[in-house]
């Protein structure tokens, strides 16, 4: 039994596919005393298990051909000229669409423009419509997009692609034209254009209520036109989409439907469903799935271990985590910076900074050089624990190791300095981060202003607010700051 409590001596085989690992910290304010970002260390790698998926097909093709053209000045010049020409045509088309109304039929004017639709032109025009939608113009822009879309489909030698449909679906979603979105899906099916994971993602994002979301899932599961490569089957494609949207309860429901269909789970299925169970607080079911995975002949992979380390870290089980790291090595999977950082983040949330420091040092001993994310996790942990001196030591060590602090690192440090009553140093660090080319985000400003006001440091708070306004930073968000006077 490969349970979380007892990590047995199973043989683990490396998977042959290439895993694209991306990590980030959430851009969220301190909730209480820390940034709620820990789950990203698990979710981001899971989301990017297949970097060639259909999730964002727009603008993600032709990489090799671009490289070939860049080596040929003539081809590069021709391509630049073509792109400029398309851009000019797109601007002309958009201006015509804007004038559409009583007395002016945009379709007739478009016919006189002598503009030929192409995938790139359609994309440019629809993007332009999408970015100009406002609360007052939703209905109008939905109609303009549809009129242009229909006009293009009526032109000779042109046929809309799945990308074109996805773009106009996003416009309809923004304009709250949900029935029109479904008509587009039907149209895609009628014309033999496969609906993909991207199509599903756009639709599920607009569903709102869980009951409607289930209907969307059910429709895609039953669709014969659902193109879900590179996933093993449609259930995995949908589960992966739902993970991106943090729809953990819906992940449970989809998995239940999958079992009812008698379809077997693979390693991706288990990883996503186990993670959803953990996020929903169902640790008993998490362990059952982990054991089931082993019984069905699946050994934990890179991502499974990352999930397990996160669970053990948040559960403040450093000894079990150490055993798991050793087990990984025995089975041929060498722990990476990601694994150590995931564990350290979990332990810091459990308040065990001694264990965090132990594993941070172990990471270095094992040849894994801490990156900016690893340092930031340690710094944040010390700040939350009220150990600002150790946070400062870690910050200086980070710089000495040529790791450049990012906005999240500075946010933690500024928050820690304010907690320690070192307001002058906090304000100086704000100036320092800007001088080093790291632009403060709204979270940094609001956190600092909140701390200054609580400490009755109104003059310094006024200076920070003045600095924001002088630089035109987040002017549209100033009203959200408590105590802000117009």
C-alpha positions as CSV (number, residue, x, y, z in Angstrom):
1,X,0.0,0.0,0.0
2,X,1.5,3.3,-1.1
3,X,-0.2,5.5,1.5
4,X,0.8,8.9,2.5
5,X,1.7,7.8,6.0
6,X,4.0,4.9,4.9
7,X,6.1,5.4,1.8
8,X,6.9,1.9,0.8
9,X,9.9,0.7,-1.4
10,X,8.1,0.8,-4.8
11,X,10.0,0.8,-8.0
12,X,9.4,4.1,-9.8
13,X,10.0,4.5,-13.5
14,X,10.7,7.8,-15.2
15,X,8.2,8.9,-17.8
16,X,9.7,9.5,-21.2
17,X,7.8,12.6,-22.1
18,X,9.3,16.0,-21.5
19,X,7.7,18.0,-18.6
20,X,7.5,21.7,-18.9
21,X,7.7,23.2,-15.4
22,X,6.7,26.7,-14.7
23,X,6.4,28.3,-11.2
24,X,5.0,31.5,-10.0
25,X,3.7,33.2,-6.9
26,X,0.2,34.5,-7.0
27,X,-0.3,38.3,-7.3
28,X,-2.4,38.5,-4.2
29,X,-2.2,40.7,-1.1
30,X,-1.2,39.5,2.3
31,X,-4.2,37.7,3.8
32,X,-3.6,38.2,7.5
33,X,0.1,37.8,7.6
34,X,1.1,36.0,4.4
35,X,0.6,35.8,0.7
36,X,-1.8,32.9,-0.2
37,X,0.3,31.4,-3.0
38,X,1.5,28.0,-1.9
39,X,-0.7,25.9,-4.1
40,X,0.9,27.3,-7.3
41,X,3.9,25.1,-6.7
42,X,1.6,22.1,-7.3
43,X,-0.9,23.5,-9.8
44,X,1.4,25.3,-12.2
45,X,3.5,22.1,-13.1
46,X,0.3,20.1,-13.4
47,X,-1.2,22.6,-15.7
48,X,1.8,22.5,-18.0
49,X,2.3,18.8,-18.2
50,X,1.8,19.0,-21.9
51,X,3.1,22.2,-23.4
52,X,1.9,21.3,-26.9
53,X,-1.8,21.0,-25.9
54,X,-4.7,22.7,-27.6
55,X,-5.3,25.0,-24.7
56,X,-4.0,28.1,-26.4
57,X,-3.5,27.4,-30.0
58,X,-3.8,31.0,-31.0
59,X,-0.4,32.4,-31.9
60,X,1.4,29.2,-30.8
61,X,2.3,27.7,-34.2
62,X,4.9,28.0,-36.9
63,X,7.9,28.3,-34.6
64,X,10.3,26.5,-36.8
65,X,9.3,28.3,-39.9
66,X,9.8,31.6,-38.2
67,X,13.3,30.6,-37.3
68,X,14.1,29.6,-40.9
69,X,12.8,32.9,-42.2
70,X,14.9,34.9,-39.7
71,X,18.0,33.5,-41.3
72,X,17.0,34.8,-44.7
73,X,16.9,38.6,-44.9
74,X,14.8,38.5,-48.0
75,X,12.1,36.3,-46.5
76,X,12.2,38.4,-43.3
77,X,11.6,41.6,-45.3
78,X,8.8,40.0,-47.3
79,X,7.1,38.8,-44.1
80,X,7.5,42.2,-42.4
81,X,5.9,43.8,-45.4
82,X,3.0,41.4,-45.4
83,X,2.4,41.9,-41.7
84,X,2.4,45.7,-42.1
85,X,-0.1,45.4,-45.0
86,X,-2.4,43.2,-43.0
87,X,-2.3,45.6,-40.1
88,X,-3.2,48.5,-42.3
89,X,-6.1,46.5,-43.8
90,X,-7.3,45.5,-40.4
91,X,-7.4,49.2,-39.3
92,X,-9.4,50.1,-42.4
93,X,-11.9,47.3,-41.8
94,X,-12.3,48.2,-38.2
95,X,-13.0,51.9,-39.1
96,X,-15.7,50.7,-41.5
97,X,-17.3,48.5,-38.9
98,X,-17.3,51.4,-36.4
99,X,-19.4,53.5,-38.9
100,X,-22.0,50.8,-39.3
101,X,-25.5,52.0,-38.6
102,X,-28.5,53.6,-40.1
103,X,-27.7,54.8,-43.6
104,X,-24.4,52.9,-43.7
105,X,-24.2,49.1,-44.3
106,X,-20.7,48.0,-43.3
107,X,-20.9,44.9,-45.5
108,X,-21.4,46.9,-48.7
109,X,-18.5,49.2,-47.8
110,X,-16.3,46.2,-47.0
111,X,-17.0,44.8,-50.5
112,X,-15.7,48.1,-52.0
113,X,-12.5,48.1,-49.9
114,X,-11.0,45.3,-52.0
115,X,-9.7,43.6,-48.8
116,X,-9.3,39.8,-48.9
117,X,-10.0,38.0,-45.6
118,X,-7.2,35.9,-44.2
119,X,-6.6,34.1,-40.9
120,X,-4.3,36.9,-39.8
121,X,-6.6,39.7,-40.9
122,X,-9.6,38.2,-39.1
123,X,-7.6,37.7,-36.0
124,X,-6.4,41.4,-36.0
125,X,-9.9,42.8,-36.5
126,X,-11.5,40.5,-33.9
127,X,-8.7,41.4,-31.4
128,X,-9.3,45.0,-32.0
129,X,-13.1,44.6,-31.3
130,X,-12.4,42.6,-28.2
131,X,-10.1,45.2,-26.6
132,X,-12.5,48.0,-27.3
133,X,-15.6,46.4,-25.7
134,X,-17.0,48.5,-22.8
135,X,-20.0,48.2,-20.6
136,X,-21.9,50.6,-22.7
137,X,-21.0,49.0,-26.1
138,X,-21.4,45.3,-25.5
139,X,-24.5,44.7,-27.7
140,X,-23.1,46.9,-30.5
141,X,-19.7,45.3,-30.6
142,X,-21.2,41.8,-30.5
143,X,-23.2,42.7,-33.6
144,X,-20.2,44.2,-35.4
145,X,-18.1,41.1,-34.7
146,X,-20.8,38.9,-36.0
147,X,-21.4,41.0,-39.1
148,X,-17.7,40.9,-39.9
149,X,-17.5,37.2,-39.2
150,X,-20.4,36.4,-41.5
151,X,-19.0,38.7,-44.2
152,X,-15.7,36.9,-44.1
153,X,-17.3,33.5,-44.4
154,X,-19.1,34.6,-47.6
155,X,-15.9,35.6,-49.4
156,X,-14.3,33.3,-51.9
157,X,-11.3,31.1,-51.0
158,X,-11.6,31.8,-47.3
159,X,-12.8,29.5,-44.5
160,X,-12.9,30.2,-40.8
161,X,-10.6,28.2,-38.6
162,X,-11.1,27.0,-35.0
163,X,-8.9,30.0,-33.9
164,X,-11.3,32.4,-35.6
165,X,-14.3,30.8,-33.8
166,X,-12.5,30.9,-30.5
167,X,-11.9,34.6,-30.9
168,X,-15.5,35.5,-31.7
169,X,-16.6,33.2,-28.9
170,X,-14.5,35.3,-26.5
171,X,-16.1,38.4,-27.8
172,X,-19.6,37.0,-27.3
173,X,-18.5,35.9,-23.8
174,X,-17.4,39.4,-23.0
175,X,-20.6,40.8,-24.4
176,X,-22.7,38.2,-22.4
177,X,-24.1,36.7,-25.6
178,X,-24.1,33.1,-24.3
179,X,-26.7,31.7,-26.7
180,X,-24.7,33.0,-29.6
181,X,-21.7,31.2,-28.2
182,X,-23.5,27.9,-28.3
183,X,-24.7,28.6,-31.9
184,X,-21.1,29.0,-32.9
185,X,-20.3,25.6,-31.4
186,X,-23.1,24.1,-33.4
187,X,-21.8,25.8,-36.5
188,X,-18.3,24.4,-35.9
189,X,-19.8,20.9,-35.7
190,X,-21.9,21.4,-38.9
191,X,-18.8,22.6,-40.8
192,X,-16.6,19.7,-39.5
193,X,-14.4,22.0,-37.5
194,X,-13.4,20.1,-34.3
195,X,-14.1,21.6,-31.0
196,X,-11.0,21.5,-28.8
197,X,-9.9,21.9,-25.2
198,X,-9.7,25.6,-26.0
199,X,-13.3,25.7,-27.0
200,X,-14.3,23.9,-23.8
201,X,-12.2,26.3,-21.7
202,X,-13.9,29.4,-23.2
203,X,-17.4,28.0,-22.6
204,X,-16.8,26.7,-19.1
205,X,-15.3,30.0,-18.1
206,X,-18.7,31.7,-18.9
207,X,-20.9,29.2,-17.2
208,X,-21.1,30.6,-13.7
209,X,-23.4,28.2,-11.9
210,X,-22.1,24.7,-11.3
211,X,-25.4,23.2,-12.7
212,X,-24.8,24.9,-16.1
213,X,-21.1,23.9,-16.0
214,X,-22.1,20.2,-15.7
215,X,-24.3,20.6,-18.8
216,X,-21.2,22.0,-20.7
217,X,-19.1,19.1,-19.5
218,X,-21.7,16.5,-20.4
219,X,-22.1,18.0,-23.9
220,X,-18.4,17.8,-24.6
221,X,-18.1,14.3,-23.3
222,X,-20.8,13.1,-25.6
223,X,-19.6,15.1,-28.6
224,X,-18.1,13.2,-31.5
225,X,-16.4,16.4,-32.7
226,X,-14.4,17.0,-29.5
227,X,-10.7,17.0,-30.5
228,X,-8.8,16.4,-27.3
229,X,-5.3,15.6,-28.4
230,X,-2.6,15.2,-26.9
231,X,-4.7,13.8,-24.0
232,X,-5.5,10.1,-23.8
233,X,-9.2,10.7,-23.9
234,X,-11.8,13.5,-23.5
235,X,-12.0,13.1,-19.7
236,X,-8.4,14.0,-19.2
237,X,-8.7,17.0,-21.5
238,X,-11.7,18.2,-19.5
239,X,-10.0,17.5,-16.1
240,X,-7.0,19.5,-17.2
241,X,-9.2,22.4,-18.2
242,X,-11.0,22.3,-14.9
243,X,-7.7,22.3,-13.0
244,X,-6.8,25.6,-14.7
245,X,-10.1,27.0,-13.5
246,X,-9.8,25.6,-9.9
247,X,-13.1,23.8,-10.3
248,X,-12.3,21.1,-7.8
249,X,-15.8,19.9,-7.1
250,X,-16.5,19.6,-10.8
251,X,-13.3,17.6,-11.2
252,X,-14.8,15.1,-8.7
253,X,-18.0,14.9,-10.7
254,X,-16.2,14.4,-14.0
255,X,-14.1,11.6,-12.5
256,X,-17.3,9.9,-11.2
257,X,-18.7,10.0,-14.8
258,X,-15.5,8.6,-16.0
259,X,-15.7,5.6,-13.6
260,X,-19.3,5.1,-14.6
261,X,-18.2,4.8,-18.2
262,X,-15.7,2.1,-17.2
263,X,-12.7,4.1,-18.5
264,X,-9.4,3.5,-16.8
265,X,-7.4,6.3,-15.1
266,X,-3.9,7.1,-16.1
267,X,-1.2,9.0,-14.1
268,X,-2.5,12.4,-15.2
269,X,-6.0,11.5,-14.1
270,X,-4.8,10.3,-10.7
271,X,-2.6,13.4,-10.2
272,X,-5.4,15.9,-11.0
273,X,-8.1,14.1,-9.0
274,X,-5.9,13.5,-6.0
275,X,-4.9,17.1,-5.9
276,X,-8.6,18.1,-6.2
277,X,-9.4,15.8,-3.2
278,X,-6.7,17.4,-1.2
279,X,-7.9,20.9,-2.0
280,X,-11.4,19.9,-0.9
281,X,-10.1,18.6,2.4
282,X,-10.8,15.0,1.6
283,X,-7.5,13.5,2.7
284,X,-9.0,10.1,3.3
285,X,-10.1,9.8,-0.3
286,X,-6.7,11.2,-1.3
287,X,-5.0,8.3,0.3
288,X,-7.4,5.8,-1.2
289,X,-6.7,7.1,-4.7
290,X,-2.9,7.0,-4.0
291,X,-3.2,3.3,-3.0
292,X,-5.5,2.6,-6.0
293,X,-2.9,4.1,-8.3
294,X,-0.3,1.7,-7.0
295,X,-2.6,-1.3,-7.3
296,X,-3.3,-0.4,-10.9
297,X,0.4,-0.4,-11.8
298,X,1.1,3.3,-11.8
299,X,4.1,4.6,-9.9
300,X,4.3,8.1,-8.6
301,X,5.8,10.5,-11.1
302,X,7.5,13.9,-10.9
303,X,4.1,15.6,-10.2
304,X,2.8,13.0,-7.8
305,X,5.8,13.5,-5.6
306,X,5.4,17.3,-5.8
307,X,1.8,16.9,-4.5
308,X,2.9,14.5,-1.7
309,X,5.6,16.8,-0.6
310,X,3.1,19.7,-0.4
311,X,0.7,17.6,1.7
312,X,3.5,16.5,4.1
313,X,4.8,20.0,4.4
314,X,1.4,21.6,5.2
315,X,0.8,18.7,7.6
316,X,4.1,19.5,9.4
317,X,5.6,16.1,8.8
318,X,9.3,16.8,8.1
319,X,10.5,13.3,8.9
320,X,8.0,11.7,6.5
321,X,9.0,14.3,3.9
322,X,12.7,13.4,4.3
323,X,11.9,9.7,3.9
324,X,10.0,10.5,0.7
325,X,12.9,12.5,-0.7
326,X,15.2,9.6,0.0
327,X,12.7,7.2,-1.6
328,X,12.6,9.4,-4.7
329,X,16.3,9.1,-5.2
330,X,16.2,5.3,-4.6
331,X,13.7,5.0,-7.4
332,X,15.6,7.1,-9.9
333,X,13.8,10.5,-9.6
334,X,16.1,13.2,-8.3
335,X,14.4,15.9,-6.3
336,X,14.6,19.3,-8.0
337,X,14.4,22.9,-6.7
338,X,10.7,22.7,-7.4
339,X,10.2,19.7,-5.0
340,X,12.3,21.3,-2.2
341,X,10.5,24.7,-2.6
342,X,7.1,23.0,-2.5
343,X,8.0,21.2,0.7
344,X,9.5,24.4,2.3
345,X,6.5,26.4,1.4
346,X,4.2,23.9,3.0
347,X,6.3,23.7,6.2
348,X,6.5,27.4,6.5
349,X,2.7,27.5,6.4
350,X,2.7,25.0,9.2
351,X,5.0,27.4,11.1
352,X,8.0,25.1,11.2
353,X,10.8,27.4,10.1
354,X,13.5,25.2,11.6
355,X,12.5,22.4,9.2
356,X,12.4,24.9,6.4
357,X,16.0,26.0,7.0
358,X,17.0,22.3,7.2
359,X,15.6,21.4,3.8
360,X,16.8,24.7,2.3
361,X,20.4,23.7,3.3
362,X,19.7,20.1,2.1
363,X,18.7,21.5,-1.3
364,X,22.0,23.2,-1.6
365,X,23.9,20.2,-0.4
366,X,22.2,18.1,-3.1
367,X,23.4,20.5,-5.8
368,X,20.1,22.3,-6.3
369,X,20.8,26.0,-6.3
370,X,17.9,28.0,-4.8
371,X,16.2,30.4,-7.3
372,X,14.3,33.6,-6.6
373,X,11.2,31.6,-5.8
374,X,12.9,29.4,-3.2
375,X,14.5,32.5,-1.5
376,X,11.2,34.3,-1.6
377,X,9.4,31.4,0.1
378,X,12.0,31.4,2.9
379,X,11.8,35.2,3.3
380,X,8.0,35.1,3.4
381,X,8.1,32.3,6.0
382,X,10.4,34.3,8.3
383,X,8.3,37.4,7.9
384,X,5.1,35.6,8.9
385,X,7.0,34.0,11.8
386,X,8.0,37.6,12.9
387,X,11.7,36.8,12.4
388,X,12.5,39.9,10.3
389,X,16.3,39.7,11.0
390,X,16.5,36.2,9.5
391,X,14.4,37.4,6.6
392,X,16.9,40.2,6.0
393,X,19.8,37.8,6.2
394,X,18.1,35.6,3.6
395,X,17.5,38.7,1.4
396,X,21.1,39.7,1.5
397,X,22.3,36.1,0.9
398,X,20.0,36.0,-2.1
399,X,21.5,39.1,-3.6
400,X,25.1,37.8,-2.9
401,X,24.2,34.7,-4.9
402,X,23.2,36.8,-7.9
403,X,19.5,36.0,-7.5
404,X,17.6,39.1,-8.4
405,X,14.6,39.9,-6.0
406,X,11.2,40.2,-7.8
407,X,8.1,42.1,-6.8
408,X,7.0,39.3,-4.5
409,X,10.3,39.3,-2.7
410,X,10.1,43.0,-2.1
411,X,6.5,42.8,-1.1
412,X,7.4,40.3,1.7
413,X,10.3,42.3,2.8
414,X,8.4,45.6,2.9
415,X,5.6,43.9,4.8
416,X,8.1,42.4,7.3
417,X,9.8,45.8,7.9
418,X,6.5,47.4,8.6
419,X,5.6,44.6,11.0
420,X,8.8,45.3,12.8
421,X,8.1,49.0,12.9
422,X,10.9,49.8,10.6
423,X,8.9,52.2,8.4
424,X,11.8,54.3,7.1
425,X,13.5,51.1,5.9
426,X,10.3,49.9,4.3
427,X,9.8,53.2,2.4
428,X,13.5,53.1,1.4
429,X,13.1,49.6,0.0
430,X,10.2,50.8,-2.1
431,X,12.5,53.4,-3.7
432,X,15.3,50.8,-4.0
433,X,13.1,48.3,-5.9
434,X,12.2,51.0,-8.4
435,X,15.8,52.0,-8.8
436,X,16.7,48.4,-9.6
437,X,14.0,48.2,-12.3
438,X,11.5,46.2,-10.3
439,X,8.2,48.1,-10.6
440,X,6.0,47.9,-7.5
441,X,2.5,46.4,-8.2
442,X,-0.7,47.5,-6.6
443,X,-0.3,44.9,-3.8
444,X,3.0,46.4,-2.7
445,X,1.6,49.9,-2.6
446,X,-1.6,49.0,-0.8
447,X,0.2,46.8,1.7
448,X,2.7,49.6,2.6
449,X,-0.1,52.3,2.7
450,X,-2.2,50.1,5.0
451,X,0.7,49.5,7.4
452,X,1.7,53.2,7.5
453,X,-1.9,54.3,8.2
454,X,-2.3,51.7,11.0
455,X,0.9,53.1,12.6
456,X,-0.4,56.7,12.2
457,X,2.5,57.5,9.8
458,X,0.2,59.7,7.7
459,X,2.9,61.9,6.3
460,X,4.8,58.9,4.9
461,X,1.5,57.4,3.6
462,X,0.8,60.7,1.8
463,X,4.3,60.6,0.2
464,X,3.7,57.1,-1.1
465,X,0.3,58.1,-2.4
466,X,1.8,61.1,-4.0
467,X,4.5,58.9,-5.6
468,X,1.8,56.7,-7.1
469,X,-0.1,59.6,-8.6
470,X,3.0,61.3,-10.0
471,X,4.0,58.2,-11.8
472,X,0.5,57.5,-12.9
473,X,0.6,54.1,-11.2
474,X,-2.8,52.4,-10.6
475,X,-4.7,55.7,-10.7
476,X,-7.9,53.7,-11.5
477,X,-7.5,51.6,-8.4
478,X,-6.8,54.4,-5.9
479,X,-10.4,54.4,-4.7
480,X,-9.9,50.9,-3.5
481,X,-7.4,52.0,-0.9
482,X,-9.0,52.5,2.5
483,X,-8.8,56.0,3.8
484,X,-8.1,57.5,0.3
485,X,-9.4,61.0,0.0
486,X,-10.2,62.4,-3.4
